[in-house]
Amino acid sequence: MENVKKRVALTFDDGPHPENTQKILELLDKYEAKATFFQIGKMVDANPGITLEVFTKGHEIASHTWNHPDLITLNDNQVQEEILTTQNVIKTVIGELPTHFRPPYGNTNDSIREIAREHGETEVLWTVDTHDWKSRDPQAILKIVQEEVQDKAVILMHDIHSTTVEAVELVLKFLDDEGYEMVTLRNL
């Protein structure tokens, strides 16, 4: 019987960021890791080259709405607009529609999930929240991953913070040392 590796999905929200996303890409390359980037439509629109680079390096581009609203405060038409405008800009840049969707703040309900599903997107939250946006502390981020990671974990980080870039190197080294394969959500 072949040895099946433990797998983990690294996910990055809120980009693409004009500097940090590319630094993270270099680290992912160094560790032969793949990740999923939940990108904000207006950020894709402002930084299409970065989105295309993420995609051409074999990472997954997923939807994180157009401008990061709390979707549960919107009506169904507004939710649909957030999803569709983001899908359109992603398709224009990479040539394919995203298949995964993450609601900002993880705030969701049945209606939001259904609207995403109607447009070909599966909602994905996370199993490990690094709180990188709050702590801005690479060691604290690493500690959370060390304590909570397990096979098939979905790790939440944000590629808009420079402190997250520092943490990514620590997290990748730890996961690599622990025998994890870092894959996109599609491959989890």
Secondary structure in CASP SS format (residue, H / E / C, confidence):
PFRMAT SS
TARGET T0000
AUTHOR 0000-0000-0000
METHOD secondary structure of the structure
MODEL  1
M C 1.00
E C 1.00
N C 1.00
V C 1.00
K C 1.00
K E 1.00
R E 1.00
V E 1.00
A E 1.00
L E 1.00
T E 1.00
F E 1.00
D E 1.00
D C 1.00
G C 1.00
P C 1.00
H C 1.00
P C 1.00
E C 1.00
N H 1.00
T H 1.00
Q H 1.00
K H 1.00
I H 1.00
L H 1.00
E H 1.00
L H 1.00
L H 1.00
D H 1.00
K H 1.00
Y C 1.00
E C 1.00
A C 1.00
K C 1.00
A E 1.00
T E 1.00
F E 1.00
F E 1.00
Q E 1.00
I C 1.00
G H 1.00
K H 1.00
M H 1.00
V H 1.00
D H 1.00
A H 1.00
N C 1.00
P H 1.00
G H 1.00
I H 1.00
T H 1.00
L H 1.00
E H 1.00
V H 1.00
F H 1.00
T H 1.00
K C 1.00
G C 1.00
H C 1.00
E E 1.00
I E 1.00
A E 1.00
S E 1.00
H C 1.00
T C 1.00
W C 1.00
N C 1.00
H C 1.00
P C 1.00
D C 1.00
L H 1.00
I H 1.00
T H 1.00
L C 1.00
N C 1.00
D H 1.00
N H 1.00
Q H 1.00
V H 1.00
Q H 1.00
E H 1.00
E H 1.00
I H 1.00
L H 1.00
T H 1.00
T H 1.00
Q H 1.00
N H 1.00
V H 1.00
I H 1.00
K H 1.00
T H 1.00
V H 1.00
I H 1.00
G C 1.00
E C 1.00
L C 1.00
P C 1.00
T C 1.00
H E 1.00
F E 1.00
R C 1.00
P C 1.00
P H 1.00
Y H 1.00
G H 1.00
N C 1.00
T C 1.00
N C 1.00
D H 1.00
S H 1.00
I H 1.00
R H 1.00
E H 1.00
I H 1.00
A H 1.00
R H 1.00
E H 1.00
H C 1.00
G C 1.00
E C 1.00
T E 1.00
E E 1.00
V C 1.00
L C 1.00
W C 1.00
T C 1.00
V E 1.00
D E 1.00
T C 1.00
H C 1.00
D H 1.00
W H 1.00
K H 1.00
S H 1.00
R C 1.00
D C 1.00
P H 1.00
Q H 1.00
A H 1.00
I H 1.00
L H 1.00
K H 1.00
I H 1.00
V H 1.00
Q H 1.00
E H 1.00
E H 1.00
V C 1.00
Q C 1.00
D C 1.00
K C 1.00
A E 1.00
V E 1.00
I E 1.00
L E 1.00
M E 1.00
H E 1.00
D C 1.00
I C 1.00
H C 1.00
S H 1.00
T H 1.00
T H 1.00
V H 1.00
E H 1.00
A H 1.00
V H 1.00
E H 1.00
L H 1.00
V H 1.00
L H 1.00
K H 1.00
F H 1.00
L H 1.00
D H 1.00
D H 1.00
E C 1.00
G C 1.00
Y E 1.00
E E 1.00
M E 1.00
V C 1.00
T C 1.00
L H 1.00
R H 1.00
N H 1.00
L C 1.00
END
